[in-house]
Amino acid sequence: MGAPDDDPGLPLKLWRCSNGEYSPPPLDEVRVEAMRRARAAADVHARRHGSSRRAFLLSSAGLAAGLIALESAAGDRARASAAGRGGRLRVADSAAADDEEANVVVHGVAGASPVIDVQTHFLENGSFGGGFPQANCGENVPADCFAAEYWYDLVLGGSDTSVAVISAVPVVGEADPLSIDAMERGRELAGSLCGDNRVLIQGHAVPNVGPLDAALASMVDVAANHDLCAWKAYTHAPGGWYLDDHDPAAEQVGGRFIEAVRETGVPVIAVHKGFSGGSPFASPVDIGPAAAANPDVSFLVYHSGFEGGGEGAYDREGGGVDRLIRSVTEAGIGAGGNVYAELGSTWRTVMGDLDQAAHVLGKLLATLGPDRILWGTDSIWYGSPQDQIAAFRSFEITPEFQEQFGYDALTDDVKQRILSANAAALFGIDPPVTPCSADDDSAFRSNRTYGPVSRRDVAATFLREHPWTATK
């Protein structure tokens, strides 16, 4: 494996990056200023620690310095505009200078909160992923940067993630870069390096490709031969359909699909809803009705309906996360129901905008409750997810927003539920408490991200890497 560049990059990765399904929003002044302050702090604190700049940027103290920089930049902006604050990071300035304090900020109290990441990916097809312009890890073939070895090292070896769910991607046929057999090889790799019970896998369901009966029979066969935790579905690619079959002009496969899910004995549907690119089929409008009609099936809503930005207080006519809230509320589903909101790419997008982050989490907590939000990062696209984990552990919804919008406090107990307990209960597992041991000398060690960074790159990548969306 190729070695990364000498400069590993800032550990709190606030720059633009996407999973390829959306155009990352432009950087605002707070994120730009936070990165400037973090770079300056790295030079100062590296000398104080008696280490190289590279070593500091790869340390817990370096990540703590990034969190401090973001909190100070956001606080200064709020004071200058006299605007109230909705989100803040609980991190003391001293954490960047004290290794022990930094470790608590970044990793939490040892053994107190395992992390189950319900959305991770790697690729095993040499052509897929090659268009991601940031895929520069030293390999001769850029697509190799997304191989299982990188996934293992970045997600399980390079973060506090205790258990990772390998999630399917919307590809069918020979082009599929993450087949069920590839997932099994990923599970075996993690087991050999880290021990068993570290990886869960999903079945990839495509009821609108080919004859419906054959597609559903294939699900039965996959479930019989593989230990699955859920079924992954894309209602918008290829083609378009709804889980509740409410649109007579769309393919009527939702009801039959849900019945097949039930019959396989794996009654959990993980469905992409959000980052739609304008497709109505990626809207969560069908989640509430489908969940209400099938109370024995759990609906895991990837991305929580988020569309990439602009989240504020709940608006009955709003887009993004508001669509999910509206759908489940109108269907009579609330806290403790069979709908779960997942944070992959959503948290990564809003963690640099603390007020928007407070609205997203506040709305989901108020609607679904603290037991129905699941942690996910959508990594490998964003490199190691440790910065996402550390930012979440440090994040708080301010009393001001709690009072103004009726949001619940994001307590340490609630965070622990989101990070692991909710997924453990959903999947019926007893997760390992400690993460895999990271290898600080690994050739993978850097703060790199791997996904596209501009609208043009996203568009080019999607067209190149998703040709199946044009056919059925």
QUIGI-V796517 format. One line per field, one symbol per residue. ss: DSSP state (A for helix, B for strand, O for the rest). burial: + if it has 9 or more other C-alpha atoms within 8 Angstrom, else -. A space follows every 50 residues. Layout:
ss = ???
burial = ???
This chain:
ss = OOOOOOOOOOOOOOOOOOOOOOOOOOOOAAAAAAAAAAAAAAAAAAAAAO OOAAAAAOOAAAAAAAAAAAAAAAAAAAAAAOOOOOBBBOOOAAAAOOAA AAAAAAAOOOOOOOBBBBBBOOOOOOOOOOOOOOOOOOOOOAAAAAOAAA AAAAAAAOOOBBBBBBOOOOOOAAAOOOOAAAAAAAAAAAAAAAOOOOBB BBBBBOOOOOOAAAAAAAAAAAAAAOOBBBBBBOOOOOOOBOOOOOOOOO BOOAAAAAAAAAAAOOOBBBBBOOOOOOOAAAOAAAAAAAAAAOOOOBBB BBAAAOOOOOOOOOOOOOOOAAAAAAAAAAOOOOOOOOBBBBOOOAAAAA OOOAAAAAAAAAAAAAAAOOOOBBOOOOBOOOOOOAAAAAAAAABBBOAA AAAAAOOOOOOAAAAAAAAAAAAAAAAOOOOOOOOOOOOOOOOOOOOOOO OOOOAAAAAAAAAAAOAAAAOO
burial = ---+---+-+++---+++++++++-----++++++-+++-+++-+++--- +-++++++-++++++++++++++++-++------+++++-+---+++++- ++++++++----++++++++++++++-++++++++++++--++-++++-+ ++++++++++++++++++--+----+++-+-+++-++-+++--+--++++ +++++-+++--+--++--++-++----+++++++++-++++++++----+ +++++-++-+++-+-+++++++++++----++++-+++++++----++++ +++++++++-+--------++++++++++-+-+++--+++++++++++++ ++++++++++-+++++++++++++++++++++++++++++++++++++-+ ++----++++---+++++++++++------++++++-+-----++-++++ +++++-++-+++--+--++--+
